[in-house]
Amino acid sequence: MHRPSGPLAWFHAASVGESLSVLVLINRLLERYPDLNVLVTTGTVTSAELMARRLHARAIHQYVPVDRMPYVRRFLDHWRPDLALWIESEIWPNLLCEIGRRRIPAALVNARMSAGSFRNWSRVPGFIGPLLRTFSLCLAQTELEADRLRRLGARDVRCVGNLKFSAEPLPADPAALAVLRQAFGDRPLWLLASSHPGEEAIAADVHTALRDRLPGLLTVIVPRHPQRGGEVSGLLDERGLASAVRSTGGLPGPEHEVYVADTVGELGLFFRLAPVVCVGGSLVPIGGHNPVEPAQLGCAVIHGPHMTNFSEVAAQLQAGQAAVAIRDGEELAREVGRLLTDDADRSRLAKAAGAVADRNRRVVDAVLDALAPTLAAAGIAPCP
């Protein structure tokens, strides 16, 4: 693929969550800088498929090169980025060393530094410090993570909030939404979003515990990794729960108790249809996925005890009485059952979650303002 003429900003995001979070920033930059083009690199097939659907016309997706110096140099020789903006917590030594050697202006955006990563990197301060100093600016999600980055040697570290709050609501195809709405009918419905191994079994137990109390109950499971759809369906069969599988063209009929939505980029459909959503990755020690996405679309949000990836967001939701935190499957069954039968509390919870999301939507403005000197250093000027 040819490098476009003019200035080029290179965004590197590891996978789905990081790349989705940065779409709003990319779009705003392209609006503000009309001569700018964008290169986005990720490392997974799923993220590549999503970027192909959702990137701006002046943005290109490529896979990130393997972090070996010959490949790194070939990549940088071809693309010649004027600016490097890395997202969250990606540390690739050869890429960062070569960015620094070529004096490409660089910033770390929406930076994360978990307690575990901080402990590990603290053992090699002479290694991590110079790598972090490749970035002239680090914009952290929380003050705690900002402090960790400073202690590891990063320079000009600031906390501006979590860019995921500024993301646009996940899209949904209107025709597909109408088909699903008709198929779901008026059945009581809850969603386990972005599930991981171990969580589908919990969802099956929840369904079994509630189905007599809630006749016609439909449980929707969206696996984080769509290729697990067959595995999830097999688990449900073992539990005696009839399921329809979306990737095979199936729609849930009266005979189905669970719908396995094993497709890419369709969570926006199900957030618009499910009044109650449990955030996946939080019932097992994965760290949780983004609770802002269902909050933006009017869902009552439940999450488990493992929300380290979104600890600040979860704290804000809790402070605003805008999410229900549960400890295990038994509590999940209790809360799903309560929220599906208590319209007033479900509505209150959904409105509170939406209010928390709305209060934080200006994070992208703070990020753009902070990045202005880095863009200037790269010779990228806004429209006069």
Contacts in CASP RR format, 6 or more apart in sequence:
PFRMAT RR
TARGET T0000
AUTHOR 0000-0000-0000
METHOD contacts of the structure
MODEL  1
MHRPSGPLAWFHAASVGESLSVLVLINRLLERYPDLNVLVTTGTVTSAEL
MARRLHARAIHQYVPVDRMPYVRRFLDHWRPDLALWIESEIWPNLLCEIG
RRRIPAALVNARMSAGSFRNWSRVPGFIGPLLRTFSLCLAQTELEADRLR
RLGARDVRCVGNLKFSAEPLPADPAALAVLRQAFGDRPLWLLASSHPGEE
AIAADVHTALRDRLPGLLTVIVPRHPQRGGEVSGLLDERGLASAVRSTGG
LPGPEHEVYVADTVGELGLFFRLAPVVCVGGSLVPIGGHNPVEPAQLGCA
VIHGPHMTNFSEVAAQLQAGQAAVAIRDGEELAREVGRLLTDDADRSRLA
KAAGAVADRNRRVVDAVLDALAPTLAAAGIAPCP
1 60 0 8 1.000
1 62 0 8 1.000
3 78 0 8 1.000
3 79 0 8 1.000
3 80 0 8 1.000
4 37 0 8 1.000
4 58 0 8 1.000
4 60 0 8 1.000
6 35 0 8 1.000
6 36 0 8 1.000
6 37 0 8 1.000
7 33 0 8 1.000
7 35 0 8 1.000
7 36 0 8 1.000
7 37 0 8 1.000
7 82 0 8 1.000
7 83 0 8 1.000
7 378 0 8 1.000
7 379 0 8 1.000
7 380 0 8 1.000
8 36 0 8 1.000
8 37 0 8 1.000
8 38 0 8 1.000
8 39 0 8 1.000
8 79 0 8 1.000
8 80 0 8 1.000
8 81 0 8 1.000
8 82 0 8 1.000
8 83 0 8 1.000
9 29 0 8 1.000
9 36 0 8 1.000
9 37 0 8 1.000
9 38 0 8 1.000
9 39 0 8 1.000
9 81 0 8 1.000
9 82 0 8 1.000
9 83 0 8 1.000
9 84 0 8 1.000
9 85 0 8 1.000
9 375 0 8 1.000
9 378 0 8 1.000
9 380 0 8 1.000
10 38 0 8 1.000
10 39 0 8 1.000
10 40 0 8 1.000
10 41 0 8 1.000
10 79 0 8 1.000
10 81 0 8 1.000
10 83 0 8 1.000
10 84 0 8 1.000
10 85 0 8 1.000
11 22 0 8 1.000
11 26 0 8 1.000
11 38 0 8 1.000
11 39 0 8 1.000
11 40 0 8 1.000
11 41 0 8 1.000
11 85 0 8 1.000
11 86 0 8 1.000
11 87 0 8 1.000
12 40 0 8 1.000
12 41 0 8 1.000
12 42 0 8 1.000
12 64 0 8 1.000
12 84 0 8 1.000
12 85 0 8 1.000
12 86 0 8 1.000
12 87 0 8 1.000
12 90 0 8 1.000
12 95 0 8 1.000
13 19 0 8 1.000
13 21 0 8 1.000
13 22 0 8 1.000
13 40 0 8 1.000
13 41 0 8 1.000
13 42 0 8 1.000
13 47 0 8 1.000
13 86 0 8 1.000
13 87 0 8 1.000
13 88 0 8 1.000
13 90 0 8 1.000
14 42 0 8 1.000
14 43 0 8 1.000
14 44 0 8 1.000
14 47 0 8 1.000
14 87 0 8 1.000
14 88 0 8 1.000
14 89 0 8 1.000
14 90 0 8 1.000
15 42 0 8 1.000
15 43 0 8 1.000
15 44 0 8 1.000
15 46 0 8 1.000
15 47 0 8 1.000
16 44 0 8 1.000
16 46 0 8 1.000
16 47 0 8 1.000
16 50 0 8 1.000
17 47 0 8 1.000
17 164 0 8 1.000
17 289 0 8 1.000
17 290 0 8 1.000
18 42 0 8 1.000
18 47 0 8 1.000
18 87 0 8 1.000
18 88 0 8 1.000
18 90 0 8 1.000
18 110 0 8 1.000
19 40 0 8 1.000
19 42 0 8 1.000
19 47 0 8 1.000
19 50 0 8 1.000
19 51 0 8 1.000
19 87 0 8 1.000
20 50 0 8 1.000
20 54 0 8 1.000
20 167 0 8 1.000
20 170 0 8 1.000
21 87 0 8 1.000
21 88 0 8 1.000
21 110 0 8 1.000
21 163 0 8 1.000
21 164 0 8 1.000
21 167 0 8 1.000
21 290 0 8 1.000
22 40 0 8 1.000
22 85 0 8 1.000
22 87 0 8 1.000
22 109 0 8 1.000
22 110 0 8 1.000
22 163 0 8 1.000
23 54 0 8 1.000
23 55 0 8 1.000
23 167 0 8 1.000
23 168 0 8 1.000
24 163 0 8 1.000
24 166 0 8 1.000
24 167 0 8 1.000
24 168 0 8 1.000
24 364 0 8 1.000
25 109 0 8 1.000
25 163 0 8 1.000
25 166 0 8 1.000
25 364 0 8 1.000
25 367 0 8 1.000
25 368 0 8 1.000
26 38 0 8 1.000
26 40 0 8 1.000
26 55 0 8 1.000
26 56 0 8 1.000
26 59 0 8 1.000
27 56 0 8 1.000
28 364 0 8 1.000
28 368 0 8 1.000
29 36 0 8 1.000
29 38 0 8 1.000
29 368 0 8 1.000
30 36 0 8 1.000
30 38 0 8 1.000
30 56 0 8 1.000
30 58 0 8 1.000
30 59 0 8 1.000
32 368 0 8 1.000
32 382 0 8 1.000
32 383 0 8 1.000
33 375 0 8 1.000
33 380 0 8 1.000
33 381 0 8 1.000
33 382 0 8 1.000
33 383 0 8 1.000
34 383 0 8 1.000
35 380 0 8 1.000
35 381 0 8 1.000
36 58 0 8 1.000
36 380 0 8 1.000
37 58 0 8 1.000
37 59 0 8 1.000
37 60 0 8 1.000
38 55 0 8 1.000
38 56 0 8 1.000
38 58 0 8 1.000
38 59 0 8 1.000
38 60 0 8 1.000
39 59 0 8 1.000
39 60 0 8 1.000
39 61 0 8 1.000
39 62 0 8 1.000
39 79 0 8 1.000
39 81 0 8 1.000
40 51 0 8 1.000
40 55 0 8 1.000
40 59 0 8 1.000
40 60 0 8 1.000
40 61 0 8 1.000
40 62 0 8 1.000
41 61 0 8 1.000
41 62 0 8 1.000
41 63 0 8 1.000
41 64 0 8 1.000
41 65 0 8 1.000
42 48 0 8 1.000
42 51 0 8 1.000
42 61 0 8 1.000
42 63 0 8 1.000
42 64 0 8 1.000
43 63 0 8 1.000
43 64 0 8 1.000
46 225 0 8 1.000
46 226 0 8 1.000
46 264 0 8 1.000
48 61 0 8 1.000
48 63 0 8 1.000
49 264 0 8 1.000
49 265 0 8 1.000
50 264 0 8 1.000
50 265 0 8 1.000
51 61 0 8 1.000
52 61 0 8 1.000
53 265 0 8 1.000
54 171 0 8 1.000
55 61 0 8 1.000
62 79 0 8 1.000
64 92 0 8 1.000
64 95 0 8 1.000
65 71 0 8 1.000
65 72 0 8 1.000
65 74 0 8 1.000
65 75 0 8 1.000
65 95 0 8 1.000
67 92 0 8 1.000
67 93 0 8 1.000
67 94 0 8 1.000
67 95 0 8 1.000
68 94 0 8 1.000
69 94 0 8 1.000
69 98 0 8 1.000
72 94 0 8 1.000
72 95 0 8 1.000
72 98 0 8 1.000
73 98 0 8 1.000
76 98 0 8 1.000
76 99 0 8 1.000
76 102 0 8 1.000
76 104 0 8 1.000
81 104 0 8 1.000
82 104 0 8 1.000
82 105 0 8 1.000
82 378 0 8 1.000
82 379 0 8 1.000
82 380 0 8 1.000
83 104 0 8 1.000
83 105 0 8 1.000
83 106 0 8 1.000
83 374 0 8 1.000
83 375 0 8 1.000
83 378 0 8 1.000
83 380 0 8 1.000
84 99 0 8 1.000
84 104 0 8 1.000
84 105 0 8 1.000
84 106 0 8 1.000
84 107 0 8 1.000
85 106 0 8 1.000
85 107 0 8 1.000
85 109 0 8 1.000
85 371 0 8 1.000
86 106 0 8 1.000
86 107 0 8 1.000
86 108 0 8 1.000
86 109 0 8 1.000
86 135 0 8 1.000
87 108 0 8 1.000
87 109 0 8 1.000
87 110 0 8 1.000
88 109 0 8 1.000
88 110 0 8 1.000
88 111 0 8 1.000
88 112 0 8 1.000
89 111 0 8 1.000
89 112 0 8 1.000
89 113 0 8 1.000
89 114 0 8 1.000
89 117 0 8 1.000
91 128 0 8 1.000
91 131 0 8 1.000
93 127 0 8 1.000
93 131 0 8 1.000
96 106 0 8 1.000
96 131 0 8 1.000
96 134 0 8 1.000
97 131 0 8 1.000
97 134 0 8 1.000
99 106 0 8 1.000
99 134 0 8 1.000
100 106 0 8 1.000
100 134 0 8 1.000
104 378 0 8 1.000
105 136 0 8 1.000
105 374 0 8 1.000
105 375 0 8 1.000
105 377 0 8 1.000
105 378 0 8 1.000
106 134 0 8 1.000
106 135 0 8 1.000
106 136 0 8 1.000
106 374 0 8 1.000
107 135 0 8 1.000
107 136 0 8 1.000
107 137 0 8 1.000
107 138 0 8 1.000
107 139 0 8 1.000
107 371 0 8 1.000
107 374 0 8 1.000
108 132 0 8 1.000
108 135 0 8 1.000
108 137 0 8 1.000
108 138 0 8 1.000
108 139 0 8 1.000
108 149 0 8 1.000
108 154 0 8 1.000
109 139 0 8 1.000
109 163 0 8 1.000
109 367 0 8 1.000
109 371 0 8 1.000
110 139 0 8 1.000
110 141 0 8 1.000
110 162 0 8 1.000
110 163 0 8 1.000
110 164 0 8 1.000
110 367 0 8 1.000
111 138 0 8 1.000
111 139 0 8 1.000
111 140 0 8 1.000
111 141 0 8 1.000
111 145 0 8 1.000
111 146 0 8 1.000
111 149 0 8 1.000
111 157 0 8 1.000
112 140 0 8 1.000
112 141 0 8 1.000
112 145 0 8 1.000
112 309 0 8 1.000
113 121 0 8 1.000
113 140 0 8 1.000
113 145 0 8 1.000
113 148 0 8 1.000
113 149 0 8 1.000
113 152 0 8 1.000
114 308 0 8 1.000
114 309 0 8 1.000
115 308 0 8 1.000
118 148 0 8 1.000
118 151 0 8 1.000
118 152 0 8 1.000
121 127 0 8 1.000
121 128 0 8 1.000
121 152 0 8 1.000
122 151 0 8 1.000
122 152 0 8 1.000
125 152 0 8 1.000
125 153 0 8 1.000
128 152 0 8 1.000
128 153 0 8 1.000
129 152 0 8 1.000
129 153 0 8 1.000
129 154 0 8 1.000
132 138 0 8 1.000
132 149 0 8 1.000
132 152 0 8 1.000
132 153 0 8 1.000
132 154 0 8 1.000
132 155 0 8 1.000
133 153 0 8 1.000
133 154 0 8 1.000
133 155 0 8 1.000
135 154 0 8 1.000
135 155 0 8 1.000
136 155 0 8 1.000
136 156 0 8 1.000
136 374 0 8 1.000
136 377 0 8 1.000
137 155 0 8 1.000
137 156 0 8 1.000
137 158 0 8 1.000
137 370 0 8 1.000
137 371 0 8 1.000
137 373 0 8 1.000
137 374 0 8 1.000
138 146 0 8 1.000
138 149 0 8 1.000
138 154 0 8 1.000
138 155 0 8 1.000
138 156 0 8 1.000
138 157 0 8 1.000
138 158 0 8 1.000
139 158 0 8 1.000
139 159 0 8 1.000
139 160 0 8 1.000
139 161 0 8 1.000
139 367 0 8 1.000
139 370 0 8 1.000
139 371 0 8 1.000
140 146 0 8 1.000
140 149 0 8 1.000
140 157 0 8 1.000
140 158 0 8 1.000
140 159 0 8 1.000
140 160 0 8 1.000
140 161 0 8 1.000
141 159 0 8 1.000
141 161 0 8 1.000
141 162 0 8 1.000
141 163 0 8 1.000
141 312 0 8 1.000
142 159 0 8 1.000
142 161 0 8 1.000
142 162 0 8 1.000
142 311 0 8 1.000
142 312 0 8 1.000
143 159 0 8 1.000
145 159 0 8 1.000
146 157 0 8 1.000
146 158 0 8 1.000
146 159 0 8 1.000
149 157 0 8 1.000
150 157 0 8 1.000
158 370 0 8 1.000
160 363 0 8 1.000
160 366 0 8 1.000
160 367 0 8 1.000
160 370 0 8 1.000
161 312 0 8 1.000
161 360 0 8 1.000
161 363 0 8 1.000
161 366 0 8 1.000
162 292 0 8 1.000
162 310 0 8 1.000
162 312 0 8 1.000
162 313 0 8 1.000
162 360 0 8 1.000
162 363 0 8 1.000
163 363 0 8 1.000
163 364 0 8 1.000
163 367 0 8 1.000
164 290 0 8 1.000
164 292 0 8 1.000
164 310 0 8 1.000
164 313 0 8 1.000
165 292 0 8 1.000
165 313 0 8 1.000
165 357 0 8 1.000
165 360 0 8 1.000
165 361 0 8 1.000
165 363 0 8 1.000
166 360 0 8 1.000
166 361 0 8 1.000
166 362 0 8 1.000
166 363 0 8 1.000
166 364 0 8 1.000
166 367 0 8 1.000
167 292 0 8 1.000
167 293 0 8 1.000
169 268 0 8 1.000
169 293 0 8 1.000
169 296 0 8 1.000
169 297 0 8 1.000
170 265 0 8 1.000
170 267 0 8 1.000
170 268 0 8 1.000
170 271 0 8 1.000
170 293 0 8 1.000
170 296 0 8 1.000
170 297 0 8 1.000
171 268 0 8 1.000
172 266 0 8 1.000
172 268 0 8 1.000
172 269 0 8 1.000
172 272 0 8 1.000
173 269 0 8 1.000
176 266 0 8 1.000
176 269 0 8 1.000
177 269 0 8 1.000
177 272 0 8 1.000
177 273 0 8 1.000
179 251 0 8 1.000
180 251 0 8 1.000
180 269 0 8 1.000
180 270 0 8 1.000
180 273 0 8 1.000
181 273 0 8 1.000
183 251 0 8 1.000
183 252 0 8 1.000
183 253 0 8 1.000
184 218 0 8 1.000
184 252 0 8 1.000
184 273 0 8 1.000
187 216 0 8 1.000
187 217 0 8 1.000
187 218 0 8 1.000
188 214 0 8 1.000
188 216 0 8 1.000
188 217 0 8 1.000
188 218 0 8 1.000
188 340 0 8 1.000
189 217 0 8 1.000
189 218 0 8 1.000
189 219 0 8 1.000
189 220 0 8 1.000
189 273 0 8 1.000
189 274 0 8 1.000
189 275 0 8 1.000
189 276 0 8 1.000
189 340 0 8 1.000
190 206 0 8 1.000
190 217 0 8 1.000
190 219 0 8 1.000
190 220 0 8 1.000
190 274 0 8 1.000
190 275 0 8 1.000
190 276 0 8 1.000
190 277 0 8 1.000
190 278 0 8 1.000
190 336 0 8 1.000
190 339 0 8 1.000
190 340 0 8 1.000
191 219 0 8 1.000
191 220 0 8 1.000
191 221 0 8 1.000
191 222 0 8 1.000
191 270 0 8 1.000
191 271 0 8 1.000
191 273 0 8 1.000
191 274 0 8 1.000
191 276 0 8 1.000
191 277 0 8 1.000
191 278 0 8 1.000
191 294 0 8 1.000
191 299 0 8 1.000
192 199 0 8 1.000
192 200 0 8 1.000
192 203 0 8 1.000
192 219 0 8 1.000
192 220 0 8 1.000
192 221 0 8 1.000
192 222 0 8 1.000
192 277 0 8 1.000
192 278 0 8 1.000
192 280 0 8 1.000
193 222 0 8 1.000
193 267 0 8 1.000
193 270 0 8 1.000
193 271 0 8 1.000
193 277 0 8 1.000
193 278 0 8 1.000
193 279 0 8 1.000
193 280 0 8 1.000
193 289 0 8 1.000
193 293 0 8 1.000
193 294 0 8 1.000
194 222 0 8 1.000
194 223 0 8 1.000
194 224 0 8 1.000
194 267 0 8 1.000
194 279 0 8 1.000
194 280 0 8 1.000
194 281 0 8 1.000
194 289 0 8 1.000
195 203 0 8 1.000
195 221 0 8 1.000
195 222 0 8 1.000
195 223 0 8 1.000
195 224 0 8 1.000
195 232 0 8 1.000
195 280 0 8 1.000
195 281 0 8 1.000
196 223 0 8 1.000
196 224 0 8 1.000
196 280 0 8 1.000
196 281 0 8 1.000
196 284 0 8 1.000
196 286 0 8 1.000
197 228 0 8 1.000
197 284 0 8 1.000
198 283 0 8 1.000
198 284 0 8 1.000
199 280 0 8 1.000
199 281 0 8 1.000
199 283 0 8 1.000
199 284 0 8 1.000
200 221 0 8 1.000
200 223 0 8 1.000
200 232 0 8 1.000
200 235 0 8 1.000
200 236 0 8 1.000
201 235 0 8 1.000
201 239 0 8 1.000
202 283 0 8 1.000
202 329 0 8 1.000
202 332 0 8 1.000
203 219 0 8 1.000
203 221 0 8 1.000
203 258 0 8 1.000
203 278 0 8 1.000
204 219 0 8 1.000
204 235 0 8 1.000
204 236 0 8 1.000
204 239 0 8 1.000
204 241 0 8 1.000
204 258 0 8 1.000
205 329 0 8 1.000
205 333 0 8 1.000
206 219 0 8 1.000
206 329 0 8 1.000
206 332 0 8 1.000
206 333 0 8 1.000
206 336 0 8 1.000
207 217 0 8 1.000
207 219 0 8 1.000
207 241 0 8 1.000
207 257 0 8 1.000
207 258 0 8 1.000
208 239 0 8 1.000
208 241 0 8 1.000
209 333 0 8 1.000
210 217 0 8 1.000
210 333 0 8 1.000
210 336 0 8 1.000
210 337 0 8 1.000
210 340 0 8 1.000
211 217 0 8 1.000
211 257 0 8 1.000
213 337 0 8 1.000
214 337 0 8 1.000
214 340 0 8 1.000
214 341 0 8 1.000
216 254 0 8 1.000
216 257 0 8 1.000
217 257 0 8 1.000
217 340 0 8 1.000
218 252 0 8 1.000
218 256 0 8 1.000
218 257 0 8 1.000
218 258 0 8 1.000
218 259 0 8 1.000
219 257 0 8 1.000
219 258 0 8 1.000
219 259 0 8 1.000
220 258 0 8 1.000
220 259 0 8 1.000
220 261 0 8 1.000
220 270 0 8 1.000
220 273 0 8 1.000
220 274 0 8 1.000
221 232 0 8 1.000
221 258 0 8 1.000
221 259 0 8 1.000
221 260 0 8 1.000
221 261 0 8 1.000
222 261 0 8 1.000
222 262 0 8 1.000
222 266 0 8 1.000
222 267 0 8 1.000
222 270 0 8 1.000
223 229 0 8 1.000
223 232 0 8 1.000
223 260 0 8 1.000
223 262 0 8 1.000
224 280 0 8 1.000
224 281 0 8 1.000
224 289 0 8 1.000
226 247 0 8 1.000
226 262 0 8 1.000
226 263 0 8 1.000
226 264 0 8 1.000
227 262 0 8 1.000
228 262 0 8 1.000
229 245 0 8 1.000
229 247 0 8 1.000
229 260 0 8 1.000
229 262 0 8 1.000
230 245 0 8 1.000
230 260 0 8 1.000
230 262 0 8 1.000
232 243 0 8 1.000
232 260 0 8 1.000
232 262 0 8 1.000
233 243 0 8 1.000
233 245 0 8 1.000
233 260 0 8 1.000
236 242 0 8 1.000
236 243 0 8 1.000
236 258 0 8 1.000
236 260 0 8 1.000
237 243 0 8 1.000
241 257 0 8 1.000
241 258 0 8 1.000
242 255 0 8 1.000
242 256 0 8 1.000
242 257 0 8 1.000
242 258 0 8 1.000
243 256 0 8 1.000
243 257 0 8 1.000
243 258 0 8 1.000
243 259 0 8 1.000
243 260 0 8 1.000
244 250 0 8 1.000
244 251 0 8 1.000
244 252 0 8 1.000
244 253 0 8 1.000
244 256 0 8 1.000
244 258 0 8 1.000
244 259 0 8 1.000
244 260 0 8 1.000
245 260 0 8 1.000
245 262 0 8 1.000
246 259 0 8 1.000
246 260 0 8 1.000
246 261 0 8 1.000
246 262 0 8 1.000
246 263 0 8 1.000
246 266 0 8 1.000
247 262 0 8 1.000
247 263 0 8 1.000
251 259 0 8 1.000
252 258 0 8 1.000
252 259 0 8 1.000
261 269 0 8 1.000
261 270 0 8 1.000
267 293 0 8 1.000
268 293 0 8 1.000
268 297 0 8 1.000
271 277 0 8 1.000
271 293 0 8 1.000
271 294 0 8 1.000
271 296 0 8 1.000
271 297 0 8 1.000
271 298 0 8 1.000
271 299 0 8 1.000
272 297 0 8 1.000
274 294 0 8 1.000
274 299 0 8 1.000
275 299 0 8 1.000
275 300 0 8 1.000
275 339 0 8 1.000
275 340 0 8 1.000
275 346 0 8 1.000
275 350 0 8 1.000
276 299 0 8 1.000
276 300 0 8 1.000
276 302 0 8 1.000
276 336 0 8 1.000
276 339 0 8 1.000
276 340 0 8 1.000
276 346 0 8 1.000
277 294 0 8 1.000
277 299 0 8 1.000
277 300 0 8 1.000
277 301 0 8 1.000
277 302 0 8 1.000
278 302 0 8 1.000
278 303 0 8 1.000
278 304 0 8 1.000
278 332 0 8 1.000
278 336 0 8 1.000
279 288 0 8 1.000
279 289 0 8 1.000
279 290 0 8 1.000
279 291 0 8 1.000
279 294 0 8 1.000
279 301 0 8 1.000
279 302 0 8 1.000
279 303 0 8 1.000
279 304 0 8 1.000
279 307 0 8 1.000
280 286 0 8 1.000
280 288 0 8 1.000
280 289 0 8 1.000
280 303 0 8 1.000
281 287 0 8 1.000
281 288 0 8 1.000
281 289 0 8 1.000
281 306 0 8 1.000
282 288 0 8 1.000
282 289 0 8 1.000
282 303 0 8 1.000
282 304 0 8 1.000
282 305 0 8 1.000
282 306 0 8 1.000
282 307 0 8 1.000
283 304 0 8 1.000
283 306 0 8 1.000
283 328 0 8 1.000
283 329 0 8 1.000
283 332 0 8 1.000
284 306 0 8 1.000
285 306 0 8 1.000
286 306 0 8 1.000
286 309 0 8 1.000
287 306 0 8 1.000
287 307 0 8 1.000
287 308 0 8 1.000
287 309 0 8 1.000
287 310 0 8 1.000
288 303 0 8 1.000
288 304 0 8 1.000
288 306 0 8 1.000
288 307 0 8 1.000
288 308 0 8 1.000
288 309 0 8 1.000
288 310 0 8 1.000
289 309 0 8 1.000
289 310 0 8 1.000
290 310 0 8 1.000
290 313 0 8 1.000
291 301 0 8 1.000
291 303 0 8 1.000
291 307 0 8 1.000
291 310 0 8 1.000
291 313 0 8 1.000
291 314 0 8 1.000
291 317 0 8 1.000
291 323 0 8 1.000
291 353 0 8 1.000
292 313 0 8 1.000
292 357 0 8 1.000
292 360 0 8 1.000
294 301 0 8 1.000
294 353 0 8 1.000
295 301 0 8 1.000
295 317 0 8 1.000
295 322 0 8 1.000
295 323 0 8 1.000
295 350 0 8 1.000
295 353 0 8 1.000
295 354 0 8 1.000
295 356 0 8 1.000
295 357 0 8 1.000
296 354 0 8 1.000
296 357 0 8 1.000
298 350 0 8 1.000
298 351 0 8 1.000
298 353 0 8 1.000
298 354 0 8 1.000
299 350 0 8 1.000
299 353 0 8 1.000
300 324 0 8 1.000
300 339 0 8 1.000
300 346 0 8 1.000
300 349 0 8 1.000
300 350 0 8 1.000
300 353 0 8 1.000
301 317 0 8 1.000
301 322 0 8 1.000
301 323 0 8 1.000
301 324 0 8 1.000
301 349 0 8 1.000
301 350 0 8 1.000
301 353 0 8 1.000
302 323 0 8 1.000
302 324 0 8 1.000
302 325 0 8 1.000
302 326 0 8 1.000
302 332 0 8 1.000
302 335 0 8 1.000
302 336 0 8 1.000
302 339 0 8 1.000
303 314 0 8 1.000
303 323 0 8 1.000
303 324 0 8 1.000
303 325 0 8 1.000
303 326 0 8 1.000
304 325 0 8 1.000
304 326 0 8 1.000
304 327 0 8 1.000
304 332 0 8 1.000
305 325 0 8 1.000
305 326 0 8 1.000
305 327 0 8 1.000
307 313 0 8 1.000
307 314 0 8 1.000
307 325 0 8 1.000
314 323 0 8 1.000
314 325 0 8 1.000
316 322 0 8 1.000
316 356 0 8 1.000
316 360 0 8 1.000
317 323 0 8 1.000
317 353 0 8 1.000
317 356 0 8 1.000
318 325 0 8 1.000
320 352 0 8 1.000
320 355 0 8 1.000
320 356 0 8 1.000
321 349 0 8 1.000
321 352 0 8 1.000
322 349 0 8 1.000
322 352 0 8 1.000
322 353 0 8 1.000
322 354 0 8 1.000
322 355 0 8 1.000
322 356 0 8 1.000
323 349 0 8 1.000
323 353 0 8 1.000
324 335 0 8 1.000
324 339 0 8 1.000
324 349 0 8 1.000
326 332 0 8 1.000
326 334 0 8 1.000
326 335 0 8 1.000
338 345 0 8 1.000
339 345 0 8 1.000
339 346 0 8 1.000
339 349 0 8 1.000
340 346 0 8 1.000
375 381 0 8 1.000
END
